[in-house]
Amino acid sequence: MTDVPKRRYVVLAEGRFRGAKTAHGVLRYGADEVVAVLDSTLAGGSVRGVMPGLLTDPERDAPIVATLEEALAFSPTSILVGVAPAGGRLPGEWMETLRGAAGAGLEIVGGLHQRLAPEFPDARVWDVREPPAEAPIFSGEGFGVKSKVALTVGTDAAIGKMTATLEIEGAAGRAGISTAFVPTGQTGVIIAGWGVCVDAVVSDFVAGVSEELVLRAAESSPGLILVEGQGALSHPAYSGVTLGLLHGSCPDCLVLCVSPERGPGYAGVPRPSPARAVRIYEEVAALVKPAPVVAVSANTKGLSDKEASAFVEKVAEETGLPVADPFRDSAEPILEAVLKAEAKPKRAEEFY
């Protein structure tokens, strides 16, 4: 992994900061500083005031301002599109703000499927979702990685796989365990400053790119490689990228991410129960390399403490696995289960 430049971000989240997943991830986990958030509907406040549970480090607080001109007073180097709007394209007024930022000399950072570099040919632009120029096909070299590899998987998309991965990384760091975080989605890539958005890779090469990312992470010989999961095998729109990542990263173990059932599921397709999801992921992983689900990360956002505790207990009883909400409580039970995971055969042929 190469060194990446330090950035000072102003985050563009006009009217949408409360639900700005990318902005929240960079604020909580990113190494780069956020100097201001641009959202006129919350102007005059601060990140901690609006999202009191988001930041673990009070020094990462940032003011919320109404205009780009106000944000420029904090000497940003880059403007980050902190929201992924429905349809994947930015509204016209956001493009005007980005033009003003480019005119002020700021780098533009965006993780949308909409590429921004063609829109701003004279500006510095980091299109995070730009796929690698050369994508390899899966080779099997990943079977030989000596570090333990853990991958987060889920019963749905947008269920907290990146959050779980980064919270496990934080717990490992506090325990003195060397780790490498493998980013595979736009927010993870922005946080880490490297990686590939695997959903932008041609499907034949998703497994190969996933394998290559793990091989790069293994170069520093960390004790634990933590791969950020994407989508879900049961999600009809995103299952393809989930499968490529599951096989390509050659994980030694899996952490299942779940949340309480809300609604009928995407396109009316129901989510599998946690216990069924465990069986499905283990069976599908074993086609290439056995990887047991060793713990469950529960996303209890929106639940009271009593409701969250009841949900965690229910999932633990159903799956027989350690269960924790790493955001609300601690990732230590999940980390402990990952560290205890036994080494498995490297290839499916050694398993059957």
Residue pairs with C-beta under 8 A, 6 or more apart in sequence:
1 180
1 194
1 216
1 217
1 219
1 220
2 194
4 192
4 193
4 194
5 193
6 31
6 32
6 33
7 32
7 33
7 77
7 78
7 107
7 109
8 32
8 33
8 35
8 74
8 75
8 76
8 77
8 78
9 26
9 32
9 33
9 34
9 35
9 76
9 77
9 78
9 79
9 80
9 109
10 34
10 35
10 36
10 37
10 38
10 68
10 71
10 72
10 74
10 76
10 78
10 79
10 80
10 101
10 106
11 17
11 20
11 23
11 26
11 27
11 34
11 36
11 37
11 38
11 62
11 79
11 80
11 82
12 38
12 79
12 80
12 81
12 82
12 83
12 94
12 97
12 98
13 20
13 23
13 37
13 38
13 39
13 82
13 83
14 38
14 39
14 40
14 41
14 93
14 94
14 97
15 39
15 40
15 41
16 39
16 83
16 85
17 23
17 37
17 39
17 41
17 42
17 50
17 64
17 82
18 42
18 50
18 51
19 83
20 82
20 83
21 83
21 84
21 158
21 187
22 80
22 81
22 82
22 83
22 84
22 111
22 186
22 187
22 190
23 34
23 37
23 80
23 82
23 83
24 51
24 54
25 162
25 163
25 166
25 187
25 188
25 190
25 191
26 32
26 34
26 80
26 82
26 187
26 190
26 191
27 34
27 47
27 54
27 55
27 60
27 62
28 54
28 55
28 56
28 60
29 166
29 191
30 190
30 191
31 191
31 192
31 193
32 193
33 60
34 47
34 60
34 62
34 80
35 62
35 71
35 74
35 75
35 76
36 62
36 63
36 64
36 65
36 70
36 71
36 74
36 76
37 47
37 62
37 63
37 64
37 65
37 82
38 64
38 65
38 66
38 67
38 68
38 71
38 97
39 64
39 66
40 66
40 67
42 50
42 64
43 64
43 65
43 66
43 70
44 64
44 66
45 63
45 64
46 61
46 62
46 63
46 64
47 54
47 55
47 60
47 61
47 62
47 64
48 54
48 55
48 58
48 61
50 64
55 61
63 74
65 71
68 79
68 97
68 100
68 101
68 104
71 79
72 104
76 106
77 106
77 107
78 106
78 107
78 108
78 109
78 126
79 97
79 98
79 101
79 106
79 107
79 108
79 109
80 109
80 110
80 190
81 90
81 94
81 98
81 108
81 109
81 110
81 111
81 112
81 116
84 111
84 112
84 186
85 91
85 112
88 112
88 113
88 114
89 112
89 114
90 98
90 110
90 112
90 114
95 119
98 108
98 116
98 119
98 120
99 120
101 108
102 108
102 120
102 122
102 123
106 123
106 124
107 123
107 124
107 125
107 126
108 116
108 120
108 123
108 124
108 125
108 126
109 125
109 126
109 128
109 190
110 116
110 125
110 126
110 127
110 128
111 128
111 129
111 186
111 187
111 189
111 190
111 197
112 129
112 186
113 129
113 200
115 127
115 129
115 130
116 125
116 127
117 125
117 127
117 130
128 186
128 189
128 190
128 197
129 186
129 197
129 199
129 200
130 200
131 196
131 197
131 200
131 201
131 202
132 196
132 201
132 209
135 201
135 202
135 205
135 208
135 209
136 205
136 208
136 209
136 211
136 212
137 204
137 205
137 207
137 208
138 207
138 208
138 211
138 247
138 248
139 208
139 211
140 347
141 211
141 215
142 211
142 214
142 215
142 248
142 249
142 250
143 250
143 289
143 346
143 347
144 346
145 214
145 215
145 218
145 225
145 250
146 218
146 221
147 180
147 217
147 218
147 221
147 222
147 223
147 224
147 225
148 223
148 224
148 225
148 252
148 253
148 338
148 339
148 341
149 214
149 225
149 227
149 249
149 250
149 251
149 252
149 253
150 168
150 224
150 225
150 226
150 227
150 251
150 252
150 253
150 254
150 255
150 294
150 338
150 341
151 227
151 229
151 245
151 246
151 249
151 251
151 253
151 254
151 255
151 291
152 161
152 162
152 164
152 165
152 226
152 227
152 228
152 229
152 254
152 255
152 256
152 257
152 297
153 161
153 229
153 232
153 233
153 242
153 246
153 254
153 255
153 256
153 257
153 277
153 281
153 293
154 160
154 161
154 229
154 231
154 232
154 256
154 257
154 258
154 277
155 232
155 234
155 256
155 257
155 258
155 259
155 271
155 272
155 274
155 277
156 232
156 234
156 235
156 259
156 265
156 266
156 271
157 230
157 231
157 232
157 235
157 237
157 238
157 266
159 232
159 257
159 258
159 259
159 299
160 257
160 259
160 297
160 299
160 301
160 327
161 228
161 229
161 230
161 257
162 185
162 187
162 188
162 228
163 299
163 326
163 327
164 255
164 257
164 297
164 326
164 331
164 334
165 181
165 188
165 226
165 227
165 228
165 229
165 255
166 181
166 188
166 191
167 326
167 327
167 331
168 226
168 255
168 326
168 331
168 334
168 335
168 338
169 179
169 181
169 226
170 331
171 326
171 330
171 331
171 332
171 334
171 335
172 179
172 223
172 224
172 226
172 335
173 179
175 332
175 335
177 223
177 224
177 335
177 339
178 220
178 221
178 222
178 223
178 224
179 222
179 223
179 224
179 225
179 226
180 217
180 218
180 220
180 222
180 224
180 225
180 226
181 188
181 192
181 217
181 226
181 228
182 195
182 213
182 214
182 217
182 225
182 226
182 227
182 228
182 249
183 189
183 191
183 192
183 194
183 195
183 196
183 213
183 228
184 195
184 196
184 197
184 198
184 210
184 213
184 227
184 228
184 229
184 230
184 245
185 197
185 198
185 199
185 228
185 230
186 197
188 195
188 228
189 195
189 196
189 197
195 213
196 209
196 213
198 206
198 209
198 210
198 230
198 241
198 244
198 245
199 230
199 231
199 238
199 241
201 209
201 244
203 240
203 241
203 244
206 240
206 241
206 244
206 245
206 248
207 244
207 245
207 247
207 248
208 248
209 248
210 227
210 244
210 245
210 247
210 248
210 249
211 248
211 249
211 250
213 227
213 249
214 225
214 227
214 248
214 249
214 250
217 225
218 225
224 338
224 339
227 245
227 249
227 251
229 242
229 245
229 257
230 238
230 241
230 242
230 245
231 237
231 238
231 239
231 240
231 241
231 242
232 238
232 239
232 242
232 271
233 239
233 242
233 243
233 246
233 277
233 280
233 281
233 284
234 265
234 269
234 271
234 272
234 277
234 280
235 242
235 266
235 269
236 266
236 267
236 269
237 266
237 267
243 284
246 281
246 284
246 285
247 285
247 287
247 288
247 289
250 288
250 289
250 346
251 285
251 289
251 291
252 291
252 341
252 343
252 344
253 291
253 292
253 293
253 294
253 338
253 341
254 281
254 282
254 285
254 291
254 292
254 293
254 294
255 293
255 294
255 295
255 296
255 297
255 334
255 337
255 338
256 274
256 277
256 278
256 281
256 293
256 295
256 296
256 297
256 319
256 321
257 296
257 297
257 299
258 274
258 277
258 296
258 297
258 298
258 299
258 315
259 298
259 299
259 300
259 301
260 300
260 303
260 311
261 271
264 270
265 271
271 277
272 280
273 318
274 296
274 315
274 318
274 319
275 318
275 319
277 293
278 293
278 319
278 321
281 291
281 293
282 290
282 291
282 292
282 293
285 291
286 348
286 351
287 348
288 347
288 348
289 344
289 345
289 346
289 347
289 348
289 351
290 344
290 345
290 348
290 351
291 344
292 341
292 344
293 319
293 321
294 321
294 322
294 337
294 338
294 340
294 341
295 321
295 322
295 323
295 324
295 333
295 334
295 337
295 338
296 315
296 316
296 319
296 321
296 322
296 323
296 324
296 334
297 323
297 324
297 325
297 326
297 331
297 334
298 308
298 311
298 312
298 315
298 323
298 324
298 325
299 325
299 327
300 307
300 308
300 311
300 312
300 325
300 328
301 327
301 328
303 311
308 325
308 328
312 323
312 324
312 325
313 323
315 323
316 322
316 323
321 337
322 333
322 334
322 336
322 337
323 333
324 330
324 331
324 332
324 333
324 334
326 334
344 351
345 351
